[in-house]
């Protein structure tokens, strides 16, 4: 009996020590640190929309970039991630350049690493021209009109410059659908920095939890959720949510399906 009592005491001591040293390991074997899908029943006050790839089809620009890289379309994902990487490098270093300029610089870097000769002028021409003449995805205009008719306030929120997104919307026929256009140019930091989402909410004079971001980028949705926004993810081909972030309110393959769910909210 005494021997059994000592064993129990030893076990309790070890368990207590484990909870102090590594409390997350003491009585749990789960490795899933994400929350389940949120179930939203009330409407957000403002719908914010990312622009490139979310609303606008990047196919034409990607084809152009592929050509200038010697037909190496396999380098397109590397170029895009390099552009994102150095937009964040600029933000962390308290620097700011137009997103298109960073894209052209990233294109030169990818070209150089693959023994492709590319001048600064040619890199800028390959990015800045096509990115401002992109068409909208086929379901976008009808979806935006339905959301407006349902009483939603629509605001674009992009890493592109103010002039850049205005030109994009004029060329794609999207200008009339939005109540406001916001660009990170005005804060000098790129999404997904938390400050950008805080700034955008303040610009609209609403609380973070009253904002919902519609985007086709896992990193953008993650940034919004970390800033206490709500989110709707468009899972376009090649787009993935970030597994270490919470899941957004809505996930669907196109804006039309997301629109149906948003309109159903009261």
C-alpha positions in Angstrom: 0.0 0.0 0.0 2.8 2.4 0.9 4.7 1.5 -2.3 1.5 2.2 -4.4 1.1 5.6 -2.6 4.7 6.6 -3.4 4.1 5.8 -7.1 1.1 8.0 -7.2 3.0 10.9 -5.5 5.8 10.5 -8.0 3.3 10.6 -10.9 1.7 13.8 -9.6 5.1 15.5 -9.1 6.1 14.6 -12.6 2.8 15.8 -14.1 3.1 19.1 -12.2 6.7 19.6 -13.3 5.7 19.0 -16.9 2.9 21.5 -16.8 5.3 24.1 -15.6 8.1 23.4 -18.1 5.9 22.7 -21.1 2.2 23.4 -20.2 1.1 22.8 -23.8 2.4 19.2 -23.6 1.3 18.3 -20.2 -2.2 16.8 -20.9 -2.7 17.2 -24.6 -1.5 15.3 -27.7 -3.3 17.6 -30.2 -1.2 19.6 -32.7 -4.0 21.4 -34.4 -3.8 25.1 -33.2 -6.4 26.5 -35.6 -9.9 27.4 -34.7 -12.9 25.8 -36.5 -14.7 27.7 -39.2 -16.5 30.7 -37.9 -20.2 30.7 -38.5 -21.3 34.2 -39.4 -24.9 35.2 -39.1 -24.7 39.0 -39.2 -23.6 41.2 -42.1 -20.2 43.0 -42.0 -20.6 46.8 -42.4 -18.1 47.0 -45.2 -16.8 44.5 -47.8 -13.2 45.1 -48.7 -11.8 43.5 -51.9 -8.3 42.6 -52.9 -7.8 43.4 -56.6 -5.1 41.5 -58.5 -6.2 37.8 -59.0 -9.2 38.3 -56.7 -11.1 40.5 -59.1 -8.7 40.8 -62.1 -7.5 37.8 -64.2 -3.7 37.8 -64.3 -3.4 35.3 -67.2 -2.4 37.9 -69.8 0.3 39.4 -67.6 1.6 36.0 -66.6 1.9 35.1 -70.3 3.8 38.2 -71.0 6.2 37.6 -68.1 6.7 34.0 -69.3 7.7 35.3 -72.8 10.2 37.8 -71.4 11.8 35.0 -69.3 12.5 33.1 -72.5 9.3 31.0 -72.4 10.0 29.8 -68.9 6.4 29.8 -67.5 7.7 27.5 -64.8 9.4 30.6 -63.3 6.1 32.5 -62.9 5.3 31.3 -59.3 8.9 32.1 -58.3 8.6 35.6 -59.7 5.3 36.3 -57.9 6.6 35.0 -54.5 9.8 37.0 -55.0 7.7 40.1 -55.6 5.7 39.5 -52.4 8.9 38.7 -50.5 10.5 42.0 -51.4 7.4 44.1 -50.8 7.6 42.8 -47.2 11.3 43.4 -47.1 10.6 47.0 -48.0 7.9 47.2 -45.3 10.1 45.8 -42.6 12.9 48.2 -43.7 10.6 51.2 -43.5 10.9 51.7 -47.3 8.2 52.0 -49.9 8.1 51.6 -53.7 5.2 51.1 -56.1 4.2 47.4 -56.2 4.7 47.3 -59.9 8.3 48.7 -59.5 9.0 45.9 -57.0 7.5 43.4 -59.4 9.9 44.6 -62.1 12.9 44.4 -59.8 11.8 40.9 -58.7 11.6 39.9 -62.4 15.2 41.1 -62.9 16.3 39.0 -59.9 14.6 35.8 -61.2 16.0 36.4 -64.7 19.6 36.9 -63.4 19.4 33.7 -61.3 18.4 31.8 -64.5 21.0 33.3 -66.8 18.5 35.4 -68.7 19.5 38.9 -69.7 16.8 41.5 -68.8 17.2 45.2 -68.6 15.5 47.4 -66.1 13.5 49.1 -68.8 12.3 45.8 -70.3 11.4 44.4 -66.9 9.2 47.5 -66.2 7.6 47.3 -69.6 6.8 43.6 -69.0 5.0 44.4 -65.7 3.6 47.9 -65.6 1.8 47.8 -69.0 0.0 44.5 -68.7 -0.9 44.8 -65.0 -2.9 47.9 -65.7 -4.9 46.4 -68.5 -6.1 43.2 -66.9 -9.7 42.0 -67.5 -12.1 41.1 -64.7 -12.8 37.5 -64.0 -16.0 36.4 -65.8 -18.3 36.3 -62.7 -17.0 39.5 -61.0 -19.2 42.3 -62.5 -22.5 40.5 -62.0 -21.4 39.5 -58.4 -20.4 43.1 -57.4 -23.7 44.4 -58.8 -25.7 41.9 -56.7 -23.8 42.9 -53.6 -24.5 46.6 -54.2 -28.2 45.8 -54.9 -28.2 43.9 -51.6 -27.1 47.1 -49.8 -23.4 46.3 -49.2 -20.7 49.0 -49.2 -17.9 47.9 -51.4 -14.3 49.1 -51.0 -11.2 48.0 -52.9 -8.1 47.5 -50.8 -4.9 46.7 -52.7 -1.1 46.7 -52.7 -1.2 48.5 -56.0 -0.8 52.3 -56.1 -3.7 54.7 -56.2 -3.1 55.7 -59.8 -2.5 52.0 -60.7 -5.8 50.7 -59.3 -7.7 53.6 -60.8 -6.3 52.8 -64.2 -7.0 49.1 -63.7 -10.6 49.7 -62.8 -11.1 52.1 -65.8 -9.7 49.5 -68.2 -11.6 46.6 -66.7 -14.9 48.4 -66.3 -15.0 48.1 -62.5 -14.9 51.7 -61.5 -18.6 52.1 -61.0 -19.0 49.3 -58.5 -16.9 50.6 -55.6 -17.8 53.2 -53.0 -14.2 53.8 -52.1 -10.7 52.8 -53.3 -7.9 52.2 -50.7 -4.3 51.7 -51.5 -1.4 50.8 -49.1 0.4 53.6 -50.9 -1.2 56.0 -48.4 0.2 54.2 -45.4 3.5 53.2 -46.9 3.2 49.5 -45.8 2.2 46.5 -47.8 -0.4 43.9 -46.8 -0.4 41.7 -44.9 1.2 44.0 -42.3 -1.4 44.4 -39.5 -1.1 48.2 -39.6 -2.6 48.2 -43.1 -5.8 46.5 -42.0 -6.1 48.7 -38.9 -5.6 51.8 -41.1 -8.3 50.7 -43.6 -10.9 50.1 -40.9 -10.2 53.5 -39.4 -10.5 55.1 -42.9 -14.0 53.6 -43.1 -14.7 54.6 -39.5 -15.7 51.1 -38.4 -14.4 48.5 -36.0 -12.1 45.7 -37.3 -14.7 43.0 -36.5 -17.1 45.0 -38.8 -14.8 44.5 -41.8 -14.7 41.5 -44.1 -12.0 41.0 -46.7 -12.6 39.1 -49.9 -9.3 37.8 -51.4 -7.8 35.0 -53.4 -4.5 35.0 -51.4 -4.0 33.0 -48.3 -1.5 35.5 -46.9 -4.0 38.4 -47.3 -6.8 36.4 -45.6 -4.4 35.5 -42.8 -3.3 39.1 -42.3 -7.0 40.2 -42.2 -7.9 37.6 -39.6 -4.9 38.4 -37.4 -6.1 42.0 -37.4 -9.6 40.8 -36.1 -11.3 41.2 -39.5 -13.6 38.6 -41.0 -12.7 36.9 -44.3 -14.0 35.3 -47.5 -11.4 33.3 -49.5 -11.8 32.7 -53.2 -10.0 29.4 -53.9 -8.9 30.2 -57.4 -6.6 27.6 -59.1 -3.3 27.5 -57.3 -4.6 29.5 -54.3 -4.3 28.0 -50.8 -5.1 29.1 -47.3 -2.2 29.4 -44.8 -2.6 26.3 -42.6 -1.2 28.1 -39.5 -3.9 30.9 -39.6 -7.5 30.6 -38.5 -10.0 29.6 -41.2 -12.1 32.4 -42.7 -15.9 32.7 -42.6 -16.4 31.7 -46.2 -14.5 29.6 -48.7 -15.7 29.2 -52.3 -14.2 28.7 -55.7 -15.4 32.0 -57.2 -17.0 35.3 -56.3 -20.5 34.3 -57.4 -20.6 31.6 -54.8 -19.3 33.9 -52.1 -21.8 36.5 -53.1 -24.7 34.1 -52.5 -23.5 33.5 -49.0 -23.0 37.1 -48.2 -26.5 38.1 -49.5 -28.0 35.5 -47.3 -26.7 37.2 -44.2 -29.2 39.5 -42.3 
